[in-house]
Amino acid sequence: MALQVSGLGVADYQEIVEGLLVAADHAGGEEVAERRREIADRIGAALETLPPPREALEARAAVNAR
Protein backbone atom coordinates (compact mmCIF):
# COMPACT_ATOMS: atom_id res chain seq x y z
CA MET A 1 0.00 0.00 0.00
CA ALA A 2 1.45 3.34 -1.04
CA LEU A 3 0.65 6.48 0.89
CA GLN A 4 0.99 9.91 -0.62
CA VAL A 5 1.66 12.90 1.57
CA SER A 6 1.79 16.43 0.24
CA GLY A 7 3.14 19.58 1.78
CA LEU A 8 6.24 18.02 3.35
CA GLY A 9 9.78 18.56 2.16
CA VAL A 10 12.91 16.45 2.37
CA ALA A 11 13.96 18.17 5.60
CA ASP A 12 10.61 17.23 7.14
CA TYR A 13 11.13 13.57 6.26
CA GLN A 14 14.69 13.70 7.60
CA GLU A 15 13.28 15.00 10.87
CA ILE A 16 10.74 12.17 10.93
CA VAL A 17 13.54 9.64 10.42
CA GLU A 18 15.54 11.17 13.26
CA GLY A 19 12.48 11.14 15.50
CA LEU A 20 11.86 7.47 14.76
CA LEU A 21 15.46 6.60 15.61
CA VAL A 22 15.27 8.51 18.90
CA ALA A 23 11.94 6.84 19.66
CA ALA A 24 13.49 3.45 18.91
CA ASP A 25 16.19 4.12 21.48
CA HIS A 26 13.51 4.79 24.09
CA ALA A 27 11.06 2.06 23.09
CA GLY A 28 9.73 -0.18 25.82
CA GLY A 29 10.51 -3.36 23.94
CA GLU A 30 12.95 -4.58 21.34
CA GLU A 31 10.17 -5.47 18.90
CA VAL A 32 8.85 -1.90 18.88
CA ALA A 33 12.37 -0.49 18.62
CA GLU A 34 13.19 -2.71 15.66
CA ARG A 35 9.97 -1.72 13.87
CA ARG A 36 10.76 1.98 14.30
CA ARG A 37 14.30 1.46 12.99
CA GLU A 38 12.92 -0.45 10.01
CA ILE A 39 10.52 2.37 9.15
CA ALA A 40 13.32 4.94 9.53
CA ASP A 41 15.58 2.88 7.26
CA ARG A 42 12.89 2.59 4.58
CA ILE A 43 12.18 6.33 4.60
CA GLY A 44 15.92 7.08 4.56
CA ALA A 45 16.46 4.75 1.61
CA ALA A 46 13.63 6.45 -0.28
CA LEU A 47 15.15 9.87 0.43
CA GLU A 48 18.48 8.72 -0.99
CA THR A 49 16.81 7.99 -4.34
CA LEU A 50 15.74 11.62 -4.75
CA PRO A 51 17.82 13.99 -6.86
CA PRO A 52 19.92 16.49 -4.92
CA PRO A 53 18.15 19.71 -3.91
CA ARG A 54 18.41 22.66 -6.29
CA GLU A 55 20.58 24.55 -3.78
CA ALA A 56 23.17 21.77 -3.79
CA LEU A 57 23.27 21.74 -7.58
CA GLU A 58 23.67 25.53 -7.70
CA ALA A 59 26.49 25.41 -5.11
CA ARG A 60 28.25 22.66 -7.08
CA ALA A 61 27.93 24.68 -10.31
CA ALA A 62 29.36 27.78 -8.58
CA VAL A 63 32.38 25.81 -7.34
CA ASN A 64 32.97 24.24 -10.75
CA ALA A 65 32.75 27.66 -12.45
CA ARG A 66 35.79 28.95 -10.56
DSSP file (Angstrom, degrees, kcal/mol; ACC not computed):
  #  RESIDUE AA STRUCTURE BP1 BP2  ACC     N-H-->O    O-->H-N    N-H-->O    O-->H-N    TCO  KAPPA ALPHA  PHI   PSI    X-CA   Y-CA   Z-CA
    1    1 A M              0   0    0      0, 0.0     2,-0.4     0, 0.0     0, 0.0   0.000 360.0 360.0 360.0 125.0    0.0    0.0    0.0
    2    2 A A        -     0   0    0      2,-0.0     2,-0.5     0, 0.0     0, 0.0  -0.798 360.0-158.4 -98.7 139.6    1.5    3.3   -1.0
    3    3 A L        -     0   0    0     -2,-0.4     2,-0.5     2,-0.0     0, 0.0  -0.964   3.7-153.0-118.0 131.0    0.7    6.5    0.9
    4    4 A Q        -     0   0    0     -2,-0.5     2,-0.4     2,-0.0    -2,-0.0  -0.893  11.7-175.7-106.5 133.4    1.0    9.9   -0.6
    5    5 A V        -     0   0    0     -2,-0.5     2,-0.3     3,-0.1     3,-0.2  -0.993   5.5-164.6-126.4 131.4    1.7   12.9    1.6
    6    6 A S        +     0   0    0     -2,-0.4     3,-0.1     1,-0.1    -2,-0.0  -0.814  63.6  40.0-114.5 157.9    1.8   16.4    0.2
    7    7 A G  S    S+     0   0    0     -2,-0.3     2,-0.4     1,-0.3    -1,-0.1   0.431  86.1 108.6  90.9  -0.6    3.1   19.6    1.8
    8    8 A L        -     0   0    0     -3,-0.2    -1,-0.3     4,-0.0     2,-0.2  -0.882  52.0-153.0-110.5 143.0    6.2   18.0    3.4
    9    9 A G     >  -     0   0    0     -2,-0.4     4,-1.9    -3,-0.1     3,-0.4  -0.486  36.3 -93.1-103.4 177.6    9.8   18.6    2.2
   10   10 A V  H  > S+     0   0    0      1,-0.2     4,-2.5     2,-0.2     5,-0.2   0.895 125.0  55.5 -57.4 -42.7   12.9   16.4    2.4
   11   11 A A  H  > S+     0   0    0      1,-0.2     4,-2.0     2,-0.2    -1,-0.2   0.865 105.2  53.5 -61.2 -35.1   14.0   18.2    5.6
   12   12 A D  H  > S+     0   0    0     -3,-0.4     4,-2.0     2,-0.2    -1,-0.2   0.930 110.1  46.3 -64.3 -44.7   10.6   17.2    7.1
   13   13 A Y  H  X S+     0   0    0     -4,-1.9     4,-2.5     1,-0.2    -2,-0.2   0.869 109.5  54.5 -66.7 -35.7   11.1   13.6    6.3
   14   14 A Q  H  X S+     0   0    0     -4,-2.5     4,-2.3     1,-0.2    -1,-0.2   0.891 108.4  49.8 -63.2 -37.9   14.7   13.7    7.6
   15   15 A E  H  X S+     0   0    0     -4,-2.0     4,-2.5     2,-0.2    -2,-0.2   0.885 108.8  52.0 -67.5 -37.9   13.3   15.0   10.9
   16   16 A I  H  X S+     0   0    0     -4,-2.0     4,-2.5     2,-0.2    -2,-0.2   0.926 109.3  50.0 -62.1 -44.5   10.7   12.2   10.9
   17   17 A V  H  X S+     0   0    0     -4,-2.5     4,-2.2     1,-0.2    -2,-0.2   0.933 111.4  48.2 -59.3 -46.6   13.5    9.6   10.4
   18   18 A E  H  X S+     0   0    0     -4,-2.3     4,-2.3     1,-0.2    -1,-0.2   0.907 110.8  51.3 -62.1 -41.2   15.5   11.2   13.3
   19   19 A G  H  X S+     0   0    0     -4,-2.5     4,-2.7     1,-0.2    -1,-0.2   0.890 108.8  51.0 -62.7 -40.2   12.5   11.1   15.5
   20   20 A L  H  X S+     0   0    0     -4,-2.5     4,-2.2     2,-0.2    -1,-0.2   0.898 110.1  49.7 -63.7 -40.0   11.9    7.5   14.8
   21   21 A L  H  X S+     0   0    0     -4,-2.2     4,-1.6     2,-0.2    -2,-0.2   0.899 112.4  46.7 -67.4 -39.4   15.5    6.6   15.6
   22   22 A V  H  X S+     0   0    0     -4,-2.3     4,-1.0     2,-0.2    -2,-0.2   0.922 112.7  50.4 -65.7 -43.2   15.3    8.5   18.9
   23   23 A A  H  < S+     0   0    0     -4,-2.7     3,-0.4     1,-0.2     4,-0.2   0.862 106.6  55.6 -63.0 -35.0   11.9    6.8   19.7
   24   24 A A  H >< S+     0   0    0     -4,-2.2     3,-1.1     1,-0.2    -1,-0.2   0.890 103.7  54.3 -63.8 -38.6   13.5    3.5   18.9
   25   25 A D  H 3< S+     0   0    0     -4,-1.6    -1,-0.2     1,-0.2    -2,-0.2   0.759 115.6  39.5 -66.0 -23.3   16.2    4.1   21.5
   26   26 A H  T 3< S+     0   0    0     -4,-1.0    -1,-0.2    -3,-0.4    -2,-0.2   0.236  86.2 130.6-110.9  12.1   13.5    4.8   24.1
   27   27 A A    <   -     0   0    0     -3,-1.1    -3,-0.1    -4,-0.2     3,-0.0  -0.323  61.1-130.3 -67.5 149.2   11.1    2.1   23.1
   28   28 A G  S    S+     0   0    0      1,-0.1     2,-0.3     2,-0.0    -1,-0.1   0.770  87.5  27.7 -71.2 -26.2    9.7   -0.2   25.8
   29   29 A G  S  > S-     0   0    0      1,-0.1     4,-2.2    -5,-0.0     5,-0.2  -0.951  75.9-120.2-138.7 158.1   10.5   -3.4   23.9
   30   30 A E  H  > S+     0   0    0     -2,-0.3     4,-2.7     1,-0.2     5,-0.2   0.838 111.2  58.1 -65.6 -33.5   13.0   -4.6   21.3
   31   31 A E  H  > S+     0   0    0      2,-0.2     4,-1.9     1,-0.2    -1,-0.2   0.918 109.3  43.7 -63.6 -43.5   10.2   -5.5   18.9
   32   32 A V  H  > S+     0   0    0      2,-0.2     4,-2.3     1,-0.2    -2,-0.2   0.913 113.8  51.6 -66.5 -43.4    8.8   -1.9   18.9
   33   33 A A  H  X S+     0   0    0     -4,-2.2     4,-2.2     1,-0.2    -2,-0.2   0.918 109.8  49.0 -60.3 -44.7   12.4   -0.5   18.6
   34   34 A E  H  X S+     0   0    0     -4,-2.7     4,-2.4     1,-0.2    -1,-0.2   0.893 109.6  52.1 -64.0 -40.0   13.2   -2.7   15.7
   35   35 A R  H  X S+     0   0    0     -4,-1.9     4,-2.3     2,-0.2    -1,-0.2   0.913 109.8  49.0 -63.2 -42.5   10.0   -1.7   13.9
   36   36 A R  H  X S+     0   0    0     -4,-2.3     4,-2.3     1,-0.2    -1,-0.2   0.890 111.6  49.2 -65.4 -38.8   10.8    2.0   14.3
   37   37 A R  H  X S+     0   0    0     -4,-2.2     4,-2.7     2,-0.2    -1,-0.2   0.892 109.7  52.5 -66.0 -38.6   14.3    1.5   13.0
   38   38 A E  H  X S+     0   0    0     -4,-2.4     4,-2.2     2,-0.2    -2,-0.2   0.918 110.4  46.8 -63.2 -44.0   12.9   -0.4   10.0
   39   39 A I  H  X S+     0   0    0     -4,-2.3     4,-2.4     2,-0.2     5,-0.2   0.927 112.6  50.2 -63.4 -44.5   10.5    2.4    9.1
   40   40 A A  H  X S+     0   0    0     -4,-2.3     4,-2.7     1,-0.2    -2,-0.2   0.907 110.6  50.0 -60.2 -42.6   13.3    4.9    9.5
   41   41 A D  H  X S+     0   0    0     -4,-2.7     4,-2.6     2,-0.2    -1,-0.2   0.903 110.4  49.7 -63.2 -41.4   15.6    2.9    7.3
   42   42 A R  H  X S+     0   0    0     -4,-2.2     4,-1.9     2,-0.2    -2,-0.2   0.904 113.3  45.3 -66.7 -41.3   12.9    2.6    4.6
   43   43 A I  H  X S+     0   0    0     -4,-2.4     4,-2.3     2,-0.2    -2,-0.2   0.927 113.6  50.7 -66.5 -43.7   12.2    6.3    4.6
   44   44 A G  H  X S+     0   0    0     -4,-2.7     4,-1.8    -5,-0.2    -2,-0.2   0.901 109.3  50.4 -59.9 -42.3   15.9    7.1    4.6
   45   45 A A  H  X S+     0   0    0     -4,-2.6     4,-0.6     1,-0.2    -1,-0.2   0.891 110.0  50.4 -64.1 -38.8   16.5    4.8    1.6
   46   46 A A  H >< S+     0   0    0     -4,-1.9     3,-0.9     1,-0.2     4,-0.4   0.894 108.2  53.0 -65.7 -38.9   13.6    6.4   -0.3
   47   47 A L  H >< S+     0   0    0     -4,-2.3     3,-1.3     1,-0.2    -1,-0.2   0.867 102.2  59.3 -63.5 -35.7   15.2    9.9    0.4
   48   48 A E  H 3< S+     0   0    0     -4,-1.8    -1,-0.2     1,-0.3    -2,-0.2   0.699  97.8  60.4 -68.0 -17.9   18.5    8.7   -1.0
   49   49 A T  T << S+     0   0    0     -3,-0.9    -1,-0.3    -4,-0.6    -2,-0.2   0.613  86.2  97.2 -83.5 -12.2   16.8    8.0   -4.3
   50   50 A L  S <  S-     0   0    0     -3,-1.3    -3,-0.0    -4,-0.4     0, 0.0  -0.426  84.7-104.8 -75.7 150.4   15.7   11.6   -4.8
   51   51 A P        -     0   0    0      0, 0.0    -1,-0.1     0, 0.0     3,-0.1  -0.346  50.1 -85.6 -67.2 157.7   17.8   14.0   -6.9
   52   52 A P        -     0   0    0      0, 0.0     5,-0.1     0, 0.0    -4,-0.0  -0.281  55.0 -92.2 -62.2 151.2   19.9   16.5   -4.9
   53   53 A P    >>  -     0   0    0      0, 0.0     4,-1.8     0, 0.0     3,-0.6  -0.247  34.2-111.3 -62.1 153.6   18.1   19.7   -3.9
   54   54 A R  H 3> S+     0   0    0      1,-0.3     4,-2.6     2,-0.2     5,-0.2   0.856 117.1  58.6 -54.0 -39.3   18.4   22.7   -6.3
   55   55 A E  H 3> S+     0   0    0      1,-0.2     4,-2.4     2,-0.2    -1,-0.3   0.891 104.8  49.7 -61.6 -39.3   20.6   24.6   -3.8
   56   56 A A  H <> S+     0   0    0     -3,-0.6     4,-2.3     2,-0.2    -1,-0.2   0.898 111.1  49.0 -67.0 -39.6   23.2   21.8   -3.8
   57   57 A L  H  X S+     0   0    0     -4,-1.8     4,-2.2     2,-0.2    -2,-0.2   0.902 111.8  48.9 -66.0 -40.3   23.3   21.7   -7.6
   58   58 A E  H  X S+     0   0    0     -4,-2.6     4,-2.2     2,-0.2    -2,-0.2   0.905 111.6  49.3 -65.6 -41.3   23.7   25.5   -7.7
   59   59 A A  H  X S+     0   0    0     -4,-2.4     4,-2.1     2,-0.2    -2,-0.2   0.912 111.4  49.4 -64.5 -42.1   26.5   25.4   -5.1
   60   60 A R  H  X S+     0   0    0     -4,-2.3     4,-2.3     1,-0.2    -2,-0.2   0.906 110.9  49.9 -63.1 -41.6   28.3   22.7   -7.1
   61   61 A A  H  X S+     0   0    0     -4,-2.2     4,-1.4     1,-0.2    -1,-0.2   0.886 109.3  51.9 -64.7 -39.0   27.9   24.7  -10.3
   62   62 A A  H  < S+     0   0    0     -4,-2.2     4,-0.5     2,-0.2    -1,-0.2   0.895 111.3  46.9 -65.2 -40.2   29.4   27.8   -8.6
   63   63 A V  H >< S+     0   0    0     -4,-2.1     3,-1.0     1,-0.2    -2,-0.2   0.908 112.6  49.1 -67.7 -41.8   32.4   25.8   -7.3
   64   64 A N  H 3< S+     0   0    0     -4,-2.3    -1,-0.2     1,-0.2    -2,-0.2   0.735 103.1  62.6 -70.9 -22.3   33.0   24.2  -10.7
   65   65 A A  T 3<        0   0    0     -4,-1.4    -1,-0.2     1,-0.2    -2,-0.2   0.641 360.0 360.0 -77.6 -13.5   32.7   27.7  -12.4
   66   66 A R    <         0   0    0     -3,-1.0    -1,-0.2    -4,-0.5    -2,-0.1   0.488 360.0 360.0 -74.0 360.0   35.8   29.0  -10.6
